[in-house]
Amino acid sequence: MAEKRRDNRGIVLEKGESQEKTGRYRYRYYDDRGVSHDVYSWRLRPEDAAPEGKKYGESLRELEAQIQKDMIENIKAWGTGITVNKLAEEYLQQHKPYWQPTTYNNLESMYRVHIKNKIGKRKINKITADTIENFYSELLNDKKKPVQIGTITAINKVMNGTFILAVKKNLIRNNPVTGCVGNVKKKNNIEKKSKHSLEAQEQHDLLEFIENDTVYSKHYNLFYLLAWTGCRIGELLGLTWYDLDFSREIITIDHQLVYTEVDGKRQFVISETKTESGQREIPMLADVKEILLEMRREAGWDKVITVKKPQISVNDTKPFVFKNGKGNLYQPGSIRTALQMAVVKYNKVTGANLQDVTPHTFRHSFCCWLCENVAGENTMDDIKYIQSIMGHRDASTTLNIYTELRKGNAAEKHEMLKKKAARC
């Protein structure tokens, strides 16, 4: 019988265990490919003390137990040298064909700017929930260039996808990213900001101010159509004369205009709508038809007759409804900036206090208006109708995000219920 191997204290070493001349212990194991891997520790057993001046760490046999458990559960312990960067890049490339260009560019930017050179170099199996929460908190509280919680949410999408991939590859058991954003919000006292619509009078007064302002009146038609169509900014900027049916008083939305990076260069791209349900028909309400007819006449398109909608290209801007003074397409960012500046001027001149008004605020307000004015006896049909106009993927978006009671509406509804209850 072969003599049992022992360490320098006379303790019997088990299969795969050895001790170096320095006193450090090593455990060697083989993966399912027959490739050897080594782990090290200055302690053999959990009860052993670490040599003076050496890192305490997990004992060798604790590491062995974890490796054996991983192998039984098919967790590929030998793959734990893979970094966050490696899997994040794989995750982005896997999903690139299925995302809109703007979505991919935004998430790739989040990875490149915030993840790659910070937490990205760390090994997947060394990342815990605490690691991620601390990472997010440091970004939020950076003294030189703090980020907003919206940016953290975008970063979290990349991190979450990366670690879901790690779980699928059996590199780790659980996704440590789950719940981190919520915990970070609590730790940093960040309250969820609800999206608010403009009151009917607020919207009327703001649009009237813009219409009569010497600087911002050139954007009045665009803002008015945002307010009374509920279009997303990219959908409206991508609108062409071919998308308007004046006989039926219908606007067809089947694409959007995005300004994004393609092959390293920023440029306009005609893209699909945000979701499949985003392809829809919108009725021409309020003064929408009259404004569009006047715009068409001024553009010289009232005499153009088309039987079939041609292929739209950003290289030919003539069919687009909205163009700047030079005949070029508008970048969504420039419209957002113009609206913000118009609101600042409106507040200063009128003494109003409108805050956080964006192009999407008009969409939000339009949906609220629909909910207040469409809902009748057949509520579910009405909600589905509103959903179709807004292009929401499912009715829960319509119900949970947009249907807020505006000021004064609650009191009216209270009175209506009192009258109905009185008859019971």
N, C-alpha and C positions, 0 to 999 in steps of 0.2 A: 504494500500500500504506500502510495506516495506521501511524503511528509507534507503536512499542512503548512501553507504559507502564513507568516505572521508579520505584524508591523513591528516597529521598534520598541513597542511596549509589551509584545508577546501576545497581542490579541489576534485571533485567527481571522484571516482575510477571506472573504467569500469570492465566488467566481466573478471574474471581471474586475476585482478590486486590486489595487497595488499601491505602494507607497514610494515616493521619490526620495532621493537622498536629502532633499531639503526638508522632508517631513510632511510635505503636502500629499494628500491622497488623490488617487485617480480611479475613475470607473469607466471602463471601455465596454460599449455595447454595439450591436450591429443592427442596421435597419433592414427592412424587407427587401432591399436591393443588395444586401451583403456589404454595404459600406460601413466602415467603423466610425464611431463618434466617441469623444471623450468629454467627461465633466470632471471638475476638480473641487476640492474643499480642503480646508486646513483641519477639519474635524471629521472623524470617522463615524461616530455615533451621536445621536441627539444630546446625550448627557455629557459629552466630552467638552472640555474647555478649549478655546482657541489658543495657540501658542502666543506668547507675549508679542505684541506689536503686529499681529496678523488679524485680518478681517474675520469677524465671527461667522457670518453667513450661515446658510443651511448646511447641515452635515452631509457627508457623502451618501449615507444610507437614506436620508430623507430625499435627496436628489434621485437616488436609484428607485425608490418607491414611486415617485412621481413619474419617472420615465416608464416604468413597468405598467403603471396605470394608464398612461397615455397610449402605450403600445397595444394594450388589451382593448382600449376604446377606439383604436385606429387613429389616435391623435399623433400626427407626424412630428414627434419631438425633435427629430434631426432637421426639420425645416424651420426651427425657431430662430435661425440666423437671418431669416428674411426680414428686411426692413419695411417700415411703413411706406417709404418712397416706392419700393419695388411693386408692392401690391396696389398702391394708389394709382400709379401709372397704368397698371394692368386694368384696374377698374375703369378708369377714364377711357381707355382705348376700347374696352369691351362695349361700353355704352355709347360711344361716339356715333355709330351709325343710326342709333335710335333717338337721339336727342336733336332738338332744333339747334342750329349753329350758335344762336345766342346763349342757349343753356350750356352747351359744351364749353364755349369760350369763357363764360362766367365761372364755371366750376373749375376749369383748367387754370384760370387766373387765381382762384382761391388757393388751389394746391400750390402753384408756383410761388406766389407771394407770401403765403402764411404758413404753409405746411412743410414744403420741401427742405428748407434750410434750418428748420427749427425742430419740430418733433419728428420730421420725416426720416431722419438718419437713425432713429432708434429702432430696436428690434421689436417685431410684432408681439412676441410673447412677454416682453418686458413692460408693455403698456397696460396700465390699470385704469379704472374709472377715475381714481384720484389724479392720475397723471393727466388725463384729458381735461378734467375740470380745472386743474391748476393752469393748464395750457390756455384754456379759454379765458380764465380770469386774468391772466397776465396780458393777453391781447386786449381785453376790455379796459384794463387799467394802465396800459403803457403810457408813461409820462410824455414821451415824444410824439407818438402817433397812435392814440387809442382807436380801436375800431368800434363800430356800433353793433348792437345785438343782431341786427339783420345780417351783418357780415359773418357773425359767429354761426348763425343758422345755416348760411351757405357753406361755410367751412365744415360744419357738422355733417352736411349731406355727403361730402367727399369722404370724411372720416368714417361715417356710418357704412357707406358702401364698401369702403376698403376693408373694414373689419367683418362685414358680412361675408365678403370674399374669403377672408382668412378662416372663418368658421367653416365655410363650404369646402375649403381645401384641407380641413382637419388639422390646421396649424394651431388653433386654440379652441377651447370648448365654448366659451360664451363671448358675446359682443360687449366689450366694456364701454362702448359709446352710448348704449341705451340709457336714456334718462338724463344724460349729462347736461344738456342745454337747460332743462327745467331746473336742475339743481344749481346751476351757475346763476340763473336769473334770481333764484331765492337768495343765494349767498351774496349777490351784488345788489339786492333790493331793486330789481328791474321789474316793473309792472308791465303787463301786457297792454299795449296800446290798441284800443279798438279803432277800427276804421269808421270815421264819421262822415255822414253825408252832409251836404249843405241844405239848410232849410230852404223851402221854396222861395221865400222872399229874399233870402241871402243870395241865392243863385241868380234871381232876377236882377237884383241891384248890382251885383258884380258884373254880369253880362252887359247891363245897360251902361255901366261906367266904362267898360272896355270899348263898347260900341262908339262912345262919344269922346274917347281919349285920343289926343293927337298922335300919340306914340304907338299905342297898342291896338288901335282900331283895325289895323291891317290883319290882325289875328282873330277878329270878332267871329267871322263865319266859321272858322275852324273850331273855336271854343264852343260856339253855339251848337255845332253839329256833335261835338263830343257830349255836350249836355243832353241832347235830345235824341241821340241814337244809342248811347251806351256802348259805343265802340271802344275797343282798346286803342291806344295811341297808334300802334303799328298798323292796325286794321284800317283806321281812318286815313293815315298818311299813304297807305297803299291803295286807296280807293281810286278807281278809274271811271271814266264816263260810261264805259261798257257795263259797269256794275249797277247802273241806275235804270230802273224801269218806272218811268213817270206815269205810264198809263195805269199800271197796277199800284203805283205809289209804294214801291218796294226797293230796298237797298239789299243787294246780295253780297254777303261776305264769304269769300272762299280762299283768301290769301292774306298775307300781311307783308309790310315792308319793314325790314330790319337793317340796321347799320352795324355791321360786325366785322370781325377780323377773319379774312380768308387768305390762306397762304402768306401770312405775315403782313397783310395789307388791309386797312380798314376800308370797307366799301359797302354799298347798298346791295341787298339781296332780296329777291321775292321768295318768300317762304310760305309754307303751309300755316294754317291757323294754329293757335296755341294747342288746341285739342281738336279731335275729329268733330266733336259737337260744336266747335267754334264756327263751322261752316253753316250758315244760317241766312234767313231773310229777316230784315228789320223794317217795320212800317215807317213811312215818312210822317212824323207827327209834328204838331205845332207849326212853326214856319219853315221846317226843313225843306219841303218841296219848293217853296217860293225862293228860298235862298239858293238852292242848287240850280234851279232854272235860271236865275239871274247870273250865277257864276258861269253856267254853261254858255249863256248868251255872250258874256264878256270874253270868254275863252274862244269863241267862234265855233263851238261844237254843236250849236243848235241846228246847224244845217247838215251835220254829218249823219249819214244813215248806215248802220251796220246790221248785217243779217246774223253774223256769227261772231262771238267774241274771239279776237285773235290772241296769240301768245303774247303775254305782257313781258316787257324787258325794261330794266332800269336804264338801259342805254338810250331808250326813246321815252323821254319824259312827257311828251305831248298828251297822251291819254290820261295822265294823272290829274286828279281834281285839285290837289294842293301842291303848289310850287312857290318858291320864293321869287323875289323880284328879278333874279337873274335866270329864272326858268329852271332852276335846279330843285331836286327833291329836298324835303326838310329832314333833318336828322331829329329823331325823337327827343334827344337831349336838349336841342335848341328850343323846342316847343315847351318842354318842362321849365326851362330857365325863363322863357318869356312870360309864362303864366305866373311863376313865382314873383318875378319883378312887377308884373301888373298888380298882383295882390298886395305887394308891399306898398305900391303907390296908392292903391285903393284904400288901404287901411290908414295911410297917412292923410289923405285928402278928406276922407269921410269920417274918420274916427272909429271905424269898425275894427274888429280884432279877429279876422279870419286867420287860421293857422293851418299849416300843413296841407294846403290846397295843391293838388297835383292833377294831371289829366285823368288819373284813375278816380279821383274824387268825383268827377262828373259822372263816370260810369256807375259808381256806387250810388250817387244821388238818383240817377235815372232808374236804377233797379228798385230803390226804395219807393220812388214815385209810382212805378208799375205795381208794386205790392199794395200800395195804398189805394190805387184806383182801379185795378183789375179784379182783385179778390171779390167774389160774390158768393152765391149759394154753393156752387160746385167748386169748392176750394182746391181740391187736388188737380182738377183740370186747369184751373187758373194758375196754379203754381207751375205745372208742366208747360203752360203757355209762356209764362215769364221766363222759365228756364230756357226755352227754345230761342227766345229773343236775345237773351243775354249770352247764350252759347256756353252755359255751364255744363260741365261733364255730368253732374248729377244734381238732383234737387236739393241735396243737403247743403250744397254751397249757397244756393238761393236762400234757404231757410236759416242756416247758421251764421253766415257771414253778412249778408246784405239786409235782411229784413229787420231793421231796427225801427223803433217807434220814435218819430221826430217830436220835437217839443209841441205840446198842445194836443197831440193825437191821443195820448193816454187818457186825458180828461174827457175827450169826446167819446172814446170807447167806453169809459166808465159810465157815462150818462146813458149811452145806448143800452148797456147791460142792465142798468137800473130799470129802464123802461120795460125791457123784456121780462125782467124778473118780477116786476110789479103785476104783470098779467098772469103770473103762475098761481 
